[in-house]
Amino acid sequence: MTKQMEPKTETLAETDNYLAWKAEEPDGETTYHLELNNVTLHFFKEEWEEFIELMRMLL
């Protein structure tokens, strides 16, 4: 895989057991990822925004 084909990643938040990060994909799409112990959730931008809205309702 060439360097230009790899997504640019950024860690958004991290604890001992959890990680939230995003990836700027080569096709221009932004994806978001939550790693929760042995479960990983993947979101497209619109899904991530809705998920964040849901989390804000809980807080």
PyMOL Python script that loads the backbone (N, CA, C, O; Angstrom):
from pymol import cmd

cmd.read_pdbstr("""\
ATOM      1  N   MET A   1       0.854  -1.180   0.000  1.00  0.00           N
ATOM      2  CA  MET A   1       0.000   0.000   0.000  1.00  0.00           C
ATOM      3  C   MET A   1       0.899   1.242   0.000  1.00  0.00           C
ATOM      4  O   MET A   1       1.842   1.324   0.787  1.00  0.00           O
ATOM      5  N   THR A   2       0.615   2.186  -0.861  1.00  0.00           N
ATOM      6  CA  THR A   2       1.427   3.388  -0.929  1.00  0.00           C
ATOM      7  C   THR A   2       1.030   4.353   0.172  1.00  0.00           C
ATOM      8  O   THR A   2      -0.071   4.276   0.718  1.00  0.00           O
ATOM      9  N   LYS A   3       1.930   5.253   0.487  1.00  0.00           N
ATOM     10  CA  LYS A   3       1.714   6.231   1.560  1.00  0.00           C
ATOM     11  C   LYS A   3       0.445   7.042   1.321  1.00  0.00           C
ATOM     12  O   LYS A   3      -0.293   7.298   2.272  1.00  0.00           O
ATOM     13  N   GLN A   4       0.166   7.453   0.093  1.00  0.00           N
ATOM     14  CA  GLN A   4      -1.001   8.267  -0.194  1.00  0.00           C
ATOM     15  C   GLN A   4      -2.308   7.484  -0.056  1.00  0.00           C
ATOM     16  O   GLN A   4      -3.376   8.091   0.015  1.00  0.00           O
ATOM     17  N   MET A   5      -2.249   6.163  -0.017  1.00  0.00           N
ATOM     18  CA  MET A   5      -3.438   5.341   0.128  1.00  0.00           C
ATOM     19  C   MET A   5      -3.794   5.094   1.598  1.00  0.00           C
ATOM     20  O   MET A   5      -4.888   4.608   1.886  1.00  0.00           O
ATOM     21  N   GLU A   6      -2.905   5.416   2.520  1.00  0.00           N
ATOM     22  CA  GLU A   6      -3.149   5.192   3.931  1.00  0.00           C
ATOM     23  C   GLU A   6      -3.929   6.363   4.524  1.00  0.00           C
ATOM     24  O   GLU A   6      -3.657   7.518   4.196  1.00  0.00           O
ATOM     25  N   PRO A   7      -4.896   6.074   5.394  1.00  0.00           N
ATOM     26  CA  PRO A   7      -5.650   7.167   6.015  1.00  0.00           C
ATOM     27  C   PRO A   7      -4.795   7.920   7.030  1.00  0.00           C
ATOM     28  O   PRO A   7      -3.883   7.353   7.631  1.00  0.00           O
ATOM     29  N   LYS A   8      -5.099   9.192   7.213  1.00  0.00           N
ATOM     30  CA  LYS A   8      -4.462  10.004   8.243  1.00  0.00           C
ATOM     31  C   LYS A   8      -5.313   9.845   9.500  1.00  0.00           C
ATOM     32  O   LYS A   8      -6.503  10.157   9.484  1.00  0.00           O
ATOM     33  N   THR A   9      -4.713   9.363  10.588  1.00  0.00           N
ATOM     34  CA  THR A   9      -5.474   9.106  11.802  1.00  0.00           C
ATOM     35  C   THR A   9      -5.127  10.110  12.897  1.00  0.00           C
ATOM     36  O   THR A   9      -4.037  10.680  12.926  1.00  0.00           O
ATOM     37  N   GLU A  10      -6.093  10.306  13.797  1.00  0.00           N
ATOM     38  CA  GLU A  10      -5.909  11.217  14.930  1.00  0.00           C
ATOM     39  C   GLU A  10      -6.645  10.642  16.136  1.00  0.00           C
ATOM     40  O   GLU A  10      -7.826  10.308  16.046  1.00  0.00           O
ATOM     41  N   THR A  11      -5.954  10.529  17.253  1.00  0.00           N
ATOM     42  CA  THR A  11      -6.588  10.084  18.487  1.00  0.00           C
ATOM     43  C   THR A  11      -7.402  11.233  19.060  1.00  0.00           C
ATOM     44  O   THR A  11      -6.893  12.341  19.228  1.00  0.00           O
ATOM     45  N   LEU A  12      -8.670  10.966  19.358  1.00  0.00           N
ATOM     46  CA  LEU A  12      -9.563  11.983  19.913  1.00  0.00           C
ATOM     47  C   LEU A  12      -9.583  11.946  21.433  1.00  0.00           C
ATOM     48  O   LEU A  12      -9.616  12.992  22.082  1.00  0.00           O
ATOM     49  N   ALA A  13      -9.563  10.736  22.007  1.00  0.00           N
ATOM     50  CA  ALA A  13      -9.552  10.561  23.457  1.00  0.00           C
ATOM     51  C   ALA A  13      -9.099   9.140  23.763  1.00  0.00           C
ATOM     52  O   ALA A  13      -9.309   8.220  22.974  1.00  0.00           O
ATOM     53  N   GLU A  14      -8.464   8.979  24.944  1.00  0.00           N
ATOM     54  CA  GLU A  14      -7.962   7.657  25.294  1.00  0.00           C
ATOM     55  C   GLU A  14      -7.914   7.501  26.807  1.00  0.00           C
ATOM     56  O   GLU A  14      -7.511   8.415  27.527  1.00  0.00           O
ATOM     57  N   THR A  15      -8.329   6.330  27.277  1.00  0.00           N
ATOM     58  CA  THR A  15      -8.181   5.952  28.672  1.00  0.00           C
ATOM     59  C   THR A  15      -7.442   4.612  28.693  1.00  0.00           C
ATOM     60  O   THR A  15      -6.974   4.145  27.655  1.00  0.00           O
ATOM     61  N   ASP A  16      -7.337   3.998  29.866  1.00  0.00           N
ATOM     62  CA  ASP A  16      -6.654   2.707  29.952  1.00  0.00           C
ATOM     63  C   ASP A  16      -7.342   1.634  29.114  1.00  0.00           C
ATOM     64  O   ASP A  16      -6.676   0.761  28.558  1.00  0.00           O
ATOM     65  N   ASN A  17      -8.672   1.691  29.021  1.00  0.00           N
ATOM     66  CA  ASN A  17      -9.421   0.634  28.348  1.00  0.00           C
ATOM     67  C   ASN A  17     -10.138   1.057  27.068  1.00  0.00           C
ATOM     68  O   ASN A  17     -10.616   0.202  26.322  1.00  0.00           O
ATOM     69  N   TYR A  18     -10.221   2.353  26.802  1.00  0.00           N
ATOM     70  CA  TYR A  18     -11.016   2.833  25.678  1.00  0.00           C
ATOM     71  C   TYR A  18     -10.220   3.800  24.809  1.00  0.00           C
ATOM     72  O   TYR A  18      -9.313   4.487  25.277  1.00  0.00           O
ATOM     73  N   LEU A  19     -10.586   3.832  23.538  1.00  0.00           N
ATOM     74  CA  LEU A  19      -9.910   4.719  22.590  1.00  0.00           C
ATOM     75  C   LEU A  19     -10.922   5.213  21.572  1.00  0.00           C
ATOM     76  O   LEU A  19     -11.703   4.429  21.034  1.00  0.00           O
ATOM     77  N   ALA A  20     -10.910   6.497  21.311  1.00  0.00           N
ATOM     78  CA  ALA A  20     -11.714   7.101  20.243  1.00  0.00           C
ATOM     79  C   ALA A  20     -10.743   7.759  19.274  1.00  0.00           C
ATOM     80  O   ALA A  20      -9.875   8.533  19.678  1.00  0.00           O
ATOM     81  N   TRP A  21     -10.897   7.443  17.990  1.00  0.00           N
ATOM     82  CA  TRP A  21     -10.019   8.032  16.983  1.00  0.00           C
ATOM     83  C   TRP A  21     -10.769   8.238  15.680  1.00  0.00           C
ATOM     84  O   TRP A  21     -11.822   7.644  15.443  1.00  0.00           O
ATOM     85  N   LYS A  22     -10.202   9.092  14.841  1.00  0.00           N
ATOM     86  CA  LYS A  22     -10.817   9.330  13.534  1.00  0.00           C
ATOM     87  C   LYS A  22      -9.782   9.126  12.450  1.00  0.00           C
ATOM     88  O   LYS A  22      -8.577   9.220  12.687  1.00  0.00           O
ATOM     89  N   ALA A  23     -10.272   8.846  11.265  1.00  0.00           N
ATOM     90  CA  ALA A  23      -9.412   8.625  10.109  1.00  0.00           C
ATOM     91  C   ALA A  23      -9.923   9.441   8.933  1.00  0.00           C
ATOM     92  O   ALA A  23     -11.107   9.403   8.596  1.00  0.00           O
ATOM     93  N   GLU A  24      -9.015  10.173   8.320  1.00  0.00           N
ATOM     94  CA  GLU A  24      -9.296  10.868   7.060  1.00  0.00           C
ATOM     95  C   GLU A  24      -8.921   9.887   5.957  1.00  0.00           C
ATOM     96  O   GLU A  24      -7.741   9.680   5.674  1.00  0.00           O
ATOM     97  N   GLU A  25      -9.927   9.288   5.338  1.00  0.00           N
ATOM     98  CA  GLU A  25      -9.700   8.259   4.331  1.00  0.00           C
ATOM     99  C   GLU A  25      -9.213   8.876   3.016  1.00  0.00           C
ATOM    100  O   GLU A  25      -9.499  10.041   2.738  1.00  0.00           O
ATOM    101  N   PRO A  26      -8.485   8.107   2.210  1.00  0.00           N
ATOM    102  CA  PRO A  26      -7.979   8.623   0.927  1.00  0.00           C
ATOM    103  C   PRO A  26      -9.078   9.125  -0.005  1.00  0.00           C
ATOM    104  O   PRO A  26      -8.828   9.989  -0.846  1.00  0.00           O
ATOM    105  N   ASP A  27     -10.304   8.587   0.136  1.00  0.00           N
ATOM    106  CA  ASP A  27     -11.397   9.019  -0.734  1.00  0.00           C
ATOM    107  C   ASP A  27     -12.093  10.279  -0.238  1.00  0.00           C
ATOM    108  O   ASP A  27     -13.078  10.721  -0.829  1.00  0.00           O
ATOM    109  N   GLY A  28     -11.570  10.871   0.873  1.00  0.00           N
ATOM    110  CA  GLY A  28     -12.136  12.110   1.389  1.00  0.00           C
ATOM    111  C   GLY A  28     -13.148  11.906   2.504  1.00  0.00           C
ATOM    112  O   GLY A  28     -13.560  12.870   3.149  1.00  0.00           O
ATOM    113  N   GLU A  29     -13.552  10.671   2.738  1.00  0.00           N
ATOM    114  CA  GLU A  29     -14.509  10.356   3.802  1.00  0.00           C
ATOM    115  C   GLU A  29     -13.798  10.380   5.153  1.00  0.00           C
ATOM    116  O   GLU A  29     -12.655   9.937   5.266  1.00  0.00           O
ATOM    117  N   THR A  30     -14.476  10.897   6.174  1.00  0.00           N
ATOM    118  CA  THR A  30     -13.971  10.838   7.539  1.00  0.00           C
ATOM    119  C   THR A  30     -14.724   9.747   8.276  1.00  0.00           C
ATOM    120  O   THR A  30     -15.955   9.719   8.266  1.00  0.00           O
ATOM    121  N   THR A  31     -13.990   8.851   8.912  1.00  0.00           N
ATOM    122  CA  THR A  31     -14.612   7.804   9.715  1.00  0.00           C
ATOM    123  C   THR A  31     -14.149   7.951  11.154  1.00  0.00           C
ATOM    124  O   THR A  31     -13.047   8.430  11.423  1.00  0.00           O
ATOM    125  N   TYR A  32     -15.006   7.533  12.075  1.00  0.00           N
ATOM    126  CA  TYR A  32     -14.733   7.607  13.504  1.00  0.00           C
ATOM    127  C   TYR A  32     -14.800   6.210  14.078  1.00  0.00           C
ATOM    128  O   TYR A  32     -15.588   5.381  13.621  1.00  0.00           O
ATOM    129  N   HIS A  33     -13.978   5.944  15.081  1.00  0.00           N
ATOM    130  CA  HIS A  33     -13.856   4.600  15.619  1.00  0.00           C
ATOM    131  C   HIS A  33     -13.789   4.664  17.144  1.00  0.00           C
ATOM    132  O   HIS A  33     -13.073   5.487  17.715  1.00  0.00           O
ATOM    133  N   LEU A  34     -14.546   3.784  17.787  1.00  0.00           N
ATOM    134  CA  LEU A  34     -14.497   3.629  19.237  1.00  0.00           C
ATOM    135  C   LEU A  34     -14.010   2.216  19.524  1.00  0.00           C
ATOM    136  O   LEU A  34     -14.622   1.242  19.087  1.00  0.00           O
ATOM    137  N   GLU A  35     -12.919   2.108  20.253  1.00  0.00           N
ATOM    138  CA  GLU A  35     -12.420   0.810  20.687  1.00  0.00           C
ATOM    139  C   GLU A  35     -12.745   0.681  22.166  1.00  0.00           C
ATOM    140  O   GLU A  35     -12.203   1.411  22.996  1.00  0.00           O
ATOM    141  N   LEU A  36     -13.636  -0.257  22.492  1.00  0.00           N
ATOM    142  CA  LEU A  36     -14.125  -0.470  23.848  1.00  0.00           C
ATOM    143  C   LEU A  36     -13.763  -1.890  24.256  1.00  0.00           C
ATOM    144  O   LEU A  36     -14.516  -2.834  24.015  1.00  0.00           O
ATOM    145  N   ASN A  37     -12.598  -2.023  24.877  1.00  0.00           N
ATOM    146  CA  ASN A  37     -12.044  -3.344  25.188  1.00  0.00           C
ATOM    147  C   ASN A  37     -11.965  -4.161  23.914  1.00  0.00           C
ATOM    148  O   ASN A  37     -11.208  -3.798  23.014  1.00  0.00           O
ATOM    149  N   ASN A  38     -12.721  -5.258  23.796  1.00  0.00           N
ATOM    150  CA  ASN A  38     -12.603  -6.112  22.612  1.00  0.00           C
ATOM    151  C   ASN A  38     -13.657  -5.818  21.539  1.00  0.00           C
ATOM    152  O   ASN A  38     -13.827  -6.606  20.609  1.00  0.00           O
ATOM    153  N   VAL A  39     -14.356  -4.700  21.662  1.00  0.00           N
ATOM    154  CA  VAL A  39     -15.376  -4.300  20.685  1.00  0.00           C
ATOM    155  C   VAL A  39     -14.935  -2.995  20.020  1.00  0.00           C
ATOM    156  O   VAL A  39     -14.514  -2.058  20.698  1.00  0.00           O
ATOM    157  N   THR A  40     -15.031  -2.942  18.704  1.00  0.00           N
ATOM    158  CA  THR A  40     -14.741  -1.711  17.975  1.00  0.00           C
ATOM    159  C   THR A  40     -15.976  -1.309  17.187  1.00  0.00           C
ATOM    160  O   THR A  40     -16.547  -2.115  16.453  1.00  0.00           O
ATOM    161  N   LEU A  41     -16.384  -0.050  17.344  1.00  0.00           N
ATOM    162  CA  LEU A  41     -17.518   0.505  16.598  1.00  0.00           C
ATOM    163  C   LEU A  41     -16.963   1.470  15.559  1.00  0.00           C
ATOM    164  O   LEU A  41     -16.074   2.270  15.850  1.00  0.00           O
ATOM    165  N   HIS A  42     -17.498   1.386  14.342  1.00  0.00           N
ATOM    166  CA  HIS A  42     -17.070   2.251  13.244  1.00  0.00           C
ATOM    167  C   HIS A  42     -18.255   3.123  12.824  1.00  0.00           C
ATOM    168  O   HIS A  42     -19.378   2.634  12.691  1.00  0.00           O
ATOM    169  N   PHE A  43     -17.997   4.409  12.619  1.00  0.00           N
ATOM    170  CA  PHE A  43     -19.047   5.357  12.257  1.00  0.00           C
ATOM    171  C   PHE A  43     -18.605   6.189  11.059  1.00  0.00           C
ATOM    172  O   PHE A  43     -17.440   6.575  10.956  1.00  0.00           O
ATOM    173  N   PHE A  44     -19.542   6.461  10.156  1.00  0.00           N
ATOM    174  CA  PHE A  44     -19.322   7.516   9.179  1.00  0.00           C
ATOM    175  C   PHE A  44     -19.649   8.841   9.868  1.00  0.00           C
ATOM    176  O   PHE A  44     -20.238   8.846  10.948  1.00  0.00           O
ATOM    177  N   LYS A  45     -19.278   9.944   9.263  1.00  0.00           N
ATOM    178  CA  LYS A  45     -19.414  11.256   9.898  1.00  0.00           C
ATOM    179  C   LYS A  45     -20.832  11.533  10.399  1.00  0.00           C
ATOM    180  O   LYS A  45     -21.007  11.988  11.529  1.00  0.00           O
ATOM    181  N   GLU A  46     -21.836  11.266   9.582  1.00  0.00           N
ATOM    182  CA  GLU A  46     -23.224  11.547   9.975  1.00  0.00           C
ATOM    183  C   GLU A  46     -23.646  10.677  11.156  1.00  0.00           C
ATOM    184  O   GLU A  46     -24.351  11.134  12.056  1.00  0.00           O
ATOM    185  N   GLU A  47     -23.212   9.426  11.143  1.00  0.00           N
ATOM    186  CA  GLU A  47     -23.526   8.525  12.251  1.00  0.00           C
ATOM    187  C   GLU A  47     -22.836   8.977  13.537  1.00  0.00           C
ATOM    188  O   GLU A  47     -23.424   8.923  14.617  1.00  0.00           O
ATOM    189  N   TRP A  48     -21.589   9.421  13.414  1.00  0.00           N
ATOM    190  CA  TRP A  48     -20.828   9.895  14.570  1.00  0.00           C
ATOM    191  C   TRP A  48     -21.512  11.104  15.198  1.00  0.00           C
ATOM    192  O   TRP A  48     -21.641  11.183  16.419  1.00  0.00           O
ATOM    193  N   GLU A  49     -21.946  12.042  14.369  1.00  0.00           N
ATOM    194  CA  GLU A  49     -22.615  13.236  14.882  1.00  0.00           C
ATOM    195  C   GLU A  49     -23.891  12.863  15.640  1.00  0.00           C
ATOM    196  O   GLU A  49     -24.187  13.450  16.681  1.00  0.00           O
ATOM    197  N   GLU A  50     -24.643  11.894  15.124  1.00  0.00           N
ATOM    198  CA  GLU A  50     -25.848  11.443  15.814  1.00  0.00           C
ATOM    199  C   GLU A  50     -25.495  10.732  17.128  1.00  0.00           C
ATOM    200  O   GLU A  50     -26.184  10.903  18.135  1.00  0.00           O
ATOM    201  N   PHE A  51     -24.437   9.948  17.112  1.00  0.00           N
ATOM    202  CA  PHE A  51     -23.986   9.265  18.323  1.00  0.00           C
ATOM    203  C   PHE A  51     -23.572  10.272  19.397  1.00  0.00           C
ATOM    204  O   PHE A  51     -23.926  10.112  20.565  1.00  0.00           O
ATOM    205  N   ILE A  52     -22.838  11.291  19.014  1.00  0.00           N
ATOM    206  CA  ILE A  52     -22.423  12.337  19.964  1.00  0.00           C
ATOM    207  C   ILE A  52     -23.646  13.048  20.522  1.00  0.00           C
ATOM    208  O   ILE A  52     -23.693  13.341  21.717  1.00  0.00           O
ATOM    209  N   GLU A  53     -24.627  13.328  19.687  1.00  0.00           N
ATOM    210  CA  GLU A  53     -25.874  13.948  20.148  1.00  0.00           C
ATOM    211  C   GLU A  53     -26.555  13.056  21.194  1.00  0.00           C
ATOM    212  O   GLU A  53     -27.037  13.550  22.213  1.00  0.00           O
ATOM    213  N   LEU A  54     -26.592  11.762  20.943  1.00  0.00           N
ATOM    214  CA  LEU A  54     -27.162  10.810  21.897  1.00  0.00           C
ATOM    215  C   LEU A  54     -26.402  10.838  23.223  1.00  0.00           C
ATOM    216  O   LEU A  54     -27.016  10.860  24.291  1.00  0.00           O
ATOM    217  N   MET A  55     -25.076  10.838  23.158  1.00  0.00           N
ATOM    218  CA  MET A  55     -24.262  10.857  24.382  1.00  0.00           C
ATOM    219  C   MET A  55     -24.499  12.149  25.182  1.00  0.00           C
ATOM    220  O   MET A  55     -24.533  12.122  26.412  1.00  0.00           O
ATOM    221  N   ARG A  56     -24.658  13.257  24.488  1.00  0.00           N
ATOM    222  CA  ARG A  56     -24.933  14.527  25.184  1.00  0.00           C
ATOM    223  C   ARG A  56     -26.271  14.484  25.906  1.00  0.00           C
ATOM    224  O   ARG A  56     -26.417  15.085  26.970  1.00  0.00           O
ATOM    225  N   MET A  57     -27.251  13.779  25.341  1.00  0.00           N
ATOM    226  CA  MET A  57     -28.556  13.629  25.998  1.00  0.00           C
ATOM    227  C   MET A  57     -28.418  12.843  27.298  1.00  0.00           C
ATOM    228  O   MET A  57     -29.161  13.073  28.252  1.00  0.00           O
ATOM    229  N   LEU A  58     -27.473  11.923  27.329  1.00  0.00           N
ATOM    230  CA  LEU A  58     -27.289  11.105  28.524  1.00  0.00           C
ATOM    231  C   LEU A  58     -26.573  11.853  29.642  1.00  0.00           C
ATOM    232  O   LEU A  58     -26.747  11.526  30.816  1.00  0.00           O
ATOM    233  N   LEU A  59     -25.781  12.839  29.294  1.00  0.00           N
ATOM    234  CA  LEU A  59     -24.998  13.564  30.319  1.00  0.00           C
ATOM    235  C   LEU A  59     -25.759  14.676  30.951  1.00  0.00           C
ATOM    236  O   LEU A  59     -25.233  15.367  31.823  1.00  0.00           O
TER     237      LEU A  59
END
""", "prot")
cmd.dss("prot")
cmd.show_as("cartoon", "prot")
cmd.util.cbc("prot")
cmd.orient("prot")
